[in-house]
C-alpha cells in the first residue's frame, strides 16, 4: 500500500504540471522575481579606473547587460541612470573619506537610456560616451574632487541583481601638453637698490601652440617646510621671503611660441640688510580652463640676497687703456695672437690680449727704441718684457670692491698663473719714457689691492672681492702686473678684465 500511495502522488503532480488551464502554472511553483533577472556582466564590487589625455575629444564605451531567469521568453524593460550625488556621498564619499563628484552632465552621454530585451534575447550592449576634454576642464576648475560616473540599471517590472546593478567608473584626465620651469637650477637675485626684478623662465612642452595663454605662479605649498629642508640639505640659513615683500608676475605664451619669462618683484623695505632669503615657487594654473594645458608641480627655489652694501659690475664704456709694455699686436715678426690689449675690455670672450713673444727683449731697451710713437691713444711698446704690465683708466673715481678676470677662453695654454692688481686715486697717470719706468710703471701712488697666486684655469669669469665693501677705496687707475709664469715670465694672456664698485648703502645710491 505504501508504494501505491507514492505512485499516486507523483501521478497527481505530473497531471497538475501538464494541465495548461490549471491554476497551478509554472509561475506558481517558481518565485515570480526569478522569472527575469537583469544585471551588468562582469560588474564587480570595485571601481574601474579610466585614464585619458585631455586632447581626446570623445571615448565611446559599452557594457554588456544580461537577462537571465527561469523564463527566457519574457521581455525585460530597463532604464539607465547615474547614482545621485546624495547616494554617492552616503555610500562612497563619506565612508571612504574621498570627495567623489558626479561627472558634469555635459561630459558624458548615454546612447541607450532605455533598453528592451525581448524573447530569446539574453544580452545586449548598453552604449555610452565620455568626453575627456570636457572632463579635463572640470578637473582644472575643481582640482580637489575625484570625478566618477556610477551607472545603474533600473527596472519597474523586472528583478535587478543588486550585486551587479552598478558600474562605478573613476576618471583621470591628464594633459598631453604642459608648462614647466625652463630648468631645474635655483634662481638668484641681489637687491642692490630699493627693489629687484628677478626673471624666471618657463617652457611650453608640446609640438604646437595654437593659443595665446598665460600661466600663473604661486608660493609653493608648505613653503616653510620646503625652506627648512633646503637649508638642511645645503647647510644654509636662508629665511623664507615674507608675504607682502614680493609679487609674482604671470608667464605669457603667444601663439606659436614655447618660451616665456615672468618676473619676481622684491621690495627691500620689508627685509633686513645682510640677510639672504628663499622663496619656493610653483606653477599654478593656465589662464583659461578651456585650454587643454596642465602645469608641472616641480618646485623652483629663488634665493634673494639683501646686502647692506650693494655692488655692481662697472660699465666699461668709459674705461681706457693707458699703458701696455708688451703686446703681440705690436710685434714686427708675428701676425698671430694679435687682438691687442683692447681685447680685455671688448666683451668678446673669444678675443684676448697676448704679451709679445717674438721680438727682441727688454735687455735691448734704450731710449725710445721700443716705443710705438705711431700709436697715440695709449703708451704702446713692441718687444718682450718680463712681468708684462697694463694700466687702465676707469674714466672716473669709483669705490672699487672687486675685480673679475677671464683667462683665454677654451684654450689649453692660458698663461695667467699669477697677477698683482694695484690701484691709484691720483688725478692723472704719470709715466716717463725710460727703461726704469717702462719696466716698473711706478710714478703714481700705487697701492696693492690683490696679490693673486695660482689662479685656477677656468672658462668662466673669476671674481675676487675685498673683505669689507663698506671701506671700498676710491680708485681712478688700475695697474695689472702679470706674475711669474712657468713657461716664461714674459708670457701672459688675458681675455677680459672687469671691475666691481660700491653702488648703494642700504639700497640708497651713493654719489
C-alpha positions in Angstrom: 0.0 0.0 0.0 2.9 2.4 0.7 4.2 2.0 -2.9 0.8 2.6 -4.4 0.4 5.8 -2.4 3.8 7.3 -3.6 3.0 6.5 -7.2 -0.4 8.1 -6.9 1.2 11.4 -5.5 3.7 11.5 -8.4 1.0 11.0 -10.9 -1.1 13.8 -9.4 1.8 16.2 -9.6 2.5 15.3 -13.2 -1.1 15.9 -14.1 -1.1 19.3 -12.5 2.1 20.4 -14.4 0.8 19.1 -17.7 -2.6 20.8 -17.4 -2.5 24.1 -19.4 -5.6 25.7 -17.9 -4.8 24.7 -14.3 -4.4 27.4 -11.6 -1.0 25.8 -10.8 1.1 27.1 -13.6 4.9 27.2 -13.5 4.9 30.8 -12.1 3.1 29.5 -9.1 5.9 26.9 -8.5 8.9 29.3 -9.2 9.0 32.7 -7.4 7.9 35.5 -9.8 11.0 37.6 -9.1 13.1 34.8 -10.6 11.4 34.7 -14.0 13.5 37.7 -15.3 16.7 38.9 -13.7 18.9 41.6 -15.3 22.4 42.8 -14.4 25.7 44.1 -15.8 28.0 41.3 -17.0 31.4 41.4 -15.2 30.2 44.0 -12.8 32.4 43.7 -9.8 32.4 45.2 -6.3 35.2 47.7 -7.0 35.9 50.8 -9.0 37.1 50.9 -12.6 39.8 53.5 -13.2 39.9 55.2 -16.6 42.7 57.4 -17.8 42.8 59.7 -20.8 44.7 62.5 -22.3 42.9 65.9 -22.5 43.2 66.1 -26.3 40.9 63.1 -26.6 37.6 64.6 -27.6 35.4 61.6 -27.2 35.6 58.0 -26.0 32.9 55.5 -26.8 32.3 52.7 -24.3 29.8 49.9 -23.7 28.7 47.5 -21.1 27.0 44.1 -21.5 23.6 43.8 -20.0 22.4 40.3 -19.2 18.8 39.0 -19.0 18.6 35.7 -17.0 15.9 33.8 -15.2 13.6 30.9 -15.4 11.6 32.1 -18.4 13.7 33.4 -21.4 10.6 34.1 -23.4 9.7 37.1 -21.2 10.6 40.7 -22.2 12.7 42.9 -19.8 12.3 46.7 -19.9 15.2 48.7 -18.5 16.4 52.3 -18.0 19.9 53.5 -17.1 20.8 56.4 -14.9 23.6 57.7 -12.7 23.6 57.5 -8.9 22.6 60.7 -7.3 25.1 62.9 -5.6 23.4 62.2 -2.2 23.7 58.5 -2.8 27.3 58.8 -3.9 28.2 60.8 -0.8 26.3 58.4 1.6 27.7 55.2 0.1 31.2 56.2 -1.0 32.4 59.7 -0.2 31.7 59.7 3.5 32.8 56.1 4.2 36.0 56.4 2.2 36.8 60.0 3.0 37.2 60.9 -0.7 35.5 63.8 -2.3 33.7 62.0 -5.2 31.8 64.1 -7.5 29.5 63.1 -10.4 30.7 64.0 -13.8 29.0 67.1 -15.1 26.2 66.3 -17.5 27.9 67.8 -20.5 30.9 65.4 -20.1 29.1 62.2 -20.9 26.1 60.9 -22.9 24.0 57.7 -22.8 23.3 56.4 -26.3 20.8 53.9 -24.8 18.8 55.5 -22.0 16.0 52.9 -22.4 16.5 49.3 -23.3 14.3 46.3 -24.1 15.4 42.7 -24.1 12.8 40.7 -25.9 12.0 37.0 -26.1 15.1 34.9 -26.7 17.5 37.9 -26.1 19.8 37.2 -23.3 22.4 40.0 -23.7 22.5 43.5 -25.2 25.1 46.3 -25.2 24.5 49.5 -23.2 26.4 52.2 -25.1 27.6 55.5 -23.7 30.3 58.1 -24.4 32.5 60.3 -22.3 34.3 63.5 -23.4 37.8 63.6 -21.8 38.5 67.1 -23.0 35.5 68.4 -21.1 36.3 66.2 -18.0 39.8 67.8 -18.0 38.2 71.3 -17.9 36.0 70.3 -15.0 39.1 68.8 -13.2 41.0 72.0 -13.6 38.1 74.0 -12.2 37.7 71.6 -9.2 41.1 70.1 -8.5 40.2 68.8 -5.1 37.5 66.4 -6.2 37.5 63.0 -7.9 35.1 62.7 -10.8 33.2 59.5 -11.2 30.3 58.0 -13.2 28.3 55.3 -11.3 25.9 53.8 -13.9 22.9 51.9 -12.6 20.3 49.6 -14.1 16.8 50.4 -13.2 13.5 48.5 -13.9 10.0 48.9 -12.6 8.7 45.4 -13.5 11.9 43.3 -13.6 14.2 42.0 -11.0 17.7 43.6 -10.9 20.7 41.7 -9.3 21.6 44.2 -6.6 25.2 42.8 -6.6 25.7 43.6 -10.3 23.5 46.6 -10.9 26.2 49.3 -10.8 29.3 50.0 -12.8 31.5 52.6 -11.0 33.9 54.5 -13.2 36.6 56.8 -11.8 38.1 59.2 -14.4 41.5 60.8 -14.5 42.4 63.0 -17.5 45.9 64.5 -17.9 47.2 67.0 -20.4 49.4 65.8 -23.2 51.0 69.3 -23.2 52.1 71.2 -20.1 54.1 74.2 -18.9 57.2 73.6 -16.8 60.1 75.7 -15.5 62.8 76.2 -18.1 65.4 74.3 -16.0 66.0 72.9 -12.5 68.6 75.4 -11.4 68.0 77.8 -8.5 67.3 81.4 -9.4 69.3 84.1 -7.7 68.9 87.8 -7.3 70.5 90.6 -5.3 68.8 93.7 -4.1 71.2 96.5 -4.9 68.8 99.3 -4.8 65.3 99.5 -3.2 63.9 96.7 -5.2 64.9 94.0 -7.6 63.2 92.2 -10.5 64.2 88.6 -10.8 63.5 86.8 -14.1 62.2 83.2 -14.1 61.9 81.1 -17.3 59.3 78.6 -18.3 58.7 76.4 -21.3 55.6 75.1 -23.0 56.2 71.4 -23.8 54.3 70.5 -26.9 54.8 70.2 -30.7 52.5 73.1 -31.4 51.0 76.1 -29.7 47.7 77.2 -31.2 46.6 79.6 -28.4 47.6 82.8 -26.6 47.6 82.0 -22.9 49.2 82.8 -19.6 50.3 80.7 -16.7 50.5 82.0 -13.1 52.9 81.2 -10.3 52.3 80.8 -6.6 54.3 80.4 -3.4 54.8 76.7 -3.1 52.6 74.6 -0.8 54.3 74.1 2.5 56.8 76.8 1.7 58.3 77.0 5.2 58.9 73.2 5.3 60.5 73.3 1.9 62.7 76.2 3.0 63.8 74.3 6.1 64.6 71.2 4.0 66.6 73.3 1.6 68.7 74.8 4.4 69.2 71.3 5.9 70.4 69.9 2.6 72.6 72.8 1.6 74.0 73.9 5.0 72.4 77.4 4.7 70.3 79.6 7.0 68.1 81.4 4.5 64.9 82.9 5.8 61.5 82.5 4.0 60.8 85.6 2.0 57.9 87.3 3.9 54.5 87.9 2.4 54.0 91.4 1.2 57.6 91.8 0.2 57.2 90.4 -3.3 54.9 89.9 -6.3 54.9 87.2 -8.9 54.0 88.0 -12.5 52.4 85.6 -14.9 54.1 83.9 -17.9 52.6 84.9 -21.2 52.8 82.5 -24.2 51.9 83.9 -27.5 50.5 81.6 -30.2 53.4 79.7 -31.9 55.9 80.4 -29.0 57.2 78.0 -26.5 59.3 80.0 -24.1 58.3 82.8 -21.7 59.7 84.8 -18.8 58.0 86.0 -15.7 59.3 88.4 -13.1 59.5 88.1 -9.3 59.4 91.7 -7.9 61.0 92.0 -4.4 61.0 95.2 -2.3 63.8 96.0 0.2 61.6 97.9 2.6 60.2 94.7 4.1 63.6 93.0 4.5 66.6 93.0 6.8 70.0 94.0 5.4 72.7 91.3 5.1 70.1 88.6 5.3 69.6 86.1 2.5 66.0 85.0 1.8 64.5 82.0 0.0 61.2 81.6 -1.8 60.0 78.2 -3.1 57.6 78.8 -6.0 55.4 76.6 -8.2 53.5 77.0 -11.4 49.8 77.5 -10.6 47.3 77.3 -13.5 46.8 78.5 -17.1 44.7 81.5 -17.8 41.7 79.5 -19.2 40.4 76.1 -18.3 39.3 75.8 -21.9 42.9 75.5 -22.9 44.0 71.8 -22.5 47.3 72.6 -20.9 48.5 71.3 -17.5 51.3 72.6 -15.3 54.3 70.8 -13.8 54.2 70.7 -10.0 58.0 71.0 -9.6 59.4 73.5 -7.0 61.7 76.3 -8.1 63.9 77.9 -5.4 64.6 81.6 -5.7 67.4 82.9 -3.5 67.4 86.7 -2.7 70.4 88.4 -1.2 69.9 91.7 0.5 73.4 93.2 1.2 73.8 96.4 3.1 76.5 97.4 0.7 75.2 97.0 -2.9 77.8 96.4 -5.6 77.6 96.4 -9.4 79.8 95.4 -12.2 81.1 98.7 -13.6 80.1 99.7 -17.1 83.3 99.7 -19.1 82.3 102.2 -21.8 84.4 104.9 -20.0 87.4 102.6 -19.4 90.6 103.4 -21.3 93.8 101.6 -21.8 96.6 104.0 -20.8 99.7 101.7 -21.0 100.8 98.3 -22.1 104.6 97.4 -22.3 104.1 94.1 -24.1 101.6 93.3 -26.8 102.0 90.8 -29.6 99.8 93.0 -31.8 102.8 95.4 -31.9 105.2 92.7 -33.0 107.3 93.2 -36.1 107.8 89.5 -36.5 104.4 87.8 -35.8 100.8 88.1 -37.0 99.4 85.6 -34.5 97.7 86.3 -31.2 97.3 89.9 -32.3 93.9 91.0 -30.9 95.7 93.6 -28.8 95.3 94.9 -25.3 92.0 96.5 -26.1 90.5 93.0 -26.2 90.4 92.8 -22.4 87.6 95.4 -22.5 85.7 94.3 -25.6 83.1 91.9 -24.1 84.1 89.2 -26.6 85.3 86.1 -24.8 86.9 84.8 -28.0 89.4 87.6 -28.3 92.4 88.1 -26.0 95.5 90.1 -25.3 98.8 88.2 -25.6 102.1 89.5 -24.5 104.9 89.8 -27.1 106.9 86.6 -27.6 108.5 87.1 -31.0 110.6 90.3 -30.8 113.8 91.3 -29.0 113.6 91.8 -25.2 113.8 94.5 -22.6 117.5 93.8 -22.2 118.0 95.7 -25.5 115.7 98.6 -24.5 117.4 102.0 -24.8 115.9 105.5 -25.0 112.7 105.2 -27.1 113.7 102.1 -29.1 110.6 100.1 -28.2 108.1 103.0 -28.1 105.4 102.9 -30.8 105.0 106.6 -31.5 102.5 105.8 -34.2 100.0 104.7 -31.5 98.6 107.9 -30.0 95.7 106.6 -27.9 98.0 105.0 -25.2 101.6 104.2 -24.3 102.3 101.2 -26.6 105.5 99.3 -27.0 106.9 96.5 -29.1 109.4 93.9 -27.7 109.4 91.4 -24.9 109.1 92.4 -21.3 109.2 90.3 -18.1 106.1 90.6 -15.9 104.0 92.5 -18.6 102.1 95.4 -17.2 98.8 97.1 -18.2 97.3 100.4 -16.8 93.6 101.2 -17.1 91.8 104.5 -16.6 88.4 103.8 -15.0 87.0 107.1 -16.5 86.1 108.5 -13.1 86.7 107.8 -9.4 85.0 104.6 -8.3 84.8 102.8 -5.0 86.2 99.5 -6.1 85.1 96.4 -4.2 86.5 93.7 -6.5 87.8 92.6 -9.9 86.9 89.9 -12.3 89.1 88.2 -14.9 88.6 85.8 -17.7 91.5 83.7 -18.9 91.9 82.8 -22.6 88.6 81.1 -23.3 88.6 77.4 -24.3 92.3 77.2 -24.7 94.8 74.7 -23.3 97.6 77.3 -22.7 96.0 80.1 -20.7 99.3 81.6 -19.3 97.7 83.6 -16.5 99.0 82.0 -13.3 99.8 84.9 -11.0 98.8 88.6 -11.0 99.1 91.7 -8.8 96.5 94.4 -9.1 97.4 97.9 -7.9 95.1 100.9 -7.5 95.7 104.7 -7.5 93.5 107.7 -7.0 95.9 110.2 -8.4 94.5 112.9 -10.6 96.5 111.7 -13.6 98.6 108.9 -14.8 102.3 109.6 -14.7 104.9 107.9 -17.0 108.3 108.8 -18.2 109.8 107.3 -21.3 112.8 105.5 -19.8 113.8 101.9 -19.1 113.0 102.0 -15.4 109.5 103.3 -15.8 108.9 101.1 -18.9 109.5 98.1 -16.7 108.0 99.2 -13.3 105.5 101.9 -14.2 106.0 103.3 -10.7 105.5 107.0 -10.8 102.0 107.1 -9.4 100.9 106.3 -5.8 100.1 102.7 -6.2 98.6 100.5 -3.5 98.3 96.8 -3.8 94.6 95.6 -3.9 95.1 91.9 -4.8 98.0 89.5 -4.9 96.6 86.6 -6.9 98.6 83.4 -6.9 97.9 80.1 -8.7 94.9 81.4 -10.4 92.8 78.4 -11.4 92.3 77.6 -15.1 88.6 78.1 -15.9 86.4 79.0 -18.8 84.4 81.5 -16.8 84.9 84.8 -15.1 86.8 84.5 -11.8 85.7 87.1 -9.2 87.8 88.5 -6.3 86.2 90.7 -3.7 87.6 92.8 -0.9 86.6 91.7 2.6 84.8 94.9 3.7 82.9 96.7 0.9 81.9 99.4 3.3 85.6 100.5 3.2 86.0 100.3 -0.5 88.8 102.5 -1.7 88.3 105.4 -4.2 90.1 104.4 -7.4 90.8 106.2 -10.7 93.6 104.0 -12.1 94.3 100.2 -12.0 97.6 98.6 -12.8 97.7 94.9 -13.7 101.1 93.4 -13.3 101.3 89.8 -14.6 103.3 87.4 -12.4 105.7 84.5 -12.7 104.8 82.0 -15.4 106.3 78.5 -15.5 106.6 78.8 -19.3 108.5 82.1 -19.1 107.9 85.3 -17.2 107.4 87.2 -20.4 104.4 85.2 -21.4 100.9 86.4 -20.3 97.4 86.2 -21.7 94.1 87.8 -20.6 90.7 87.7 -22.3 88.6 90.1 -20.2 89.1 92.3 -17.1 86.1 93.6 -15.0 85.7 95.9 -12.0 83.1 95.8 -9.3 82.2 99.0 -7.5 80.2 100.1 -4.5 76.8 101.5 -5.7 74.5 101.7 -2.7 74.3 101.6 1.0 71.0 100.1 2.4 69.6 100.5 -1.1 70.4 104.2 -1.3 72.6 105.2 -4.2 75.9 106.8 -3.3 77.3 109.8 -5.2 
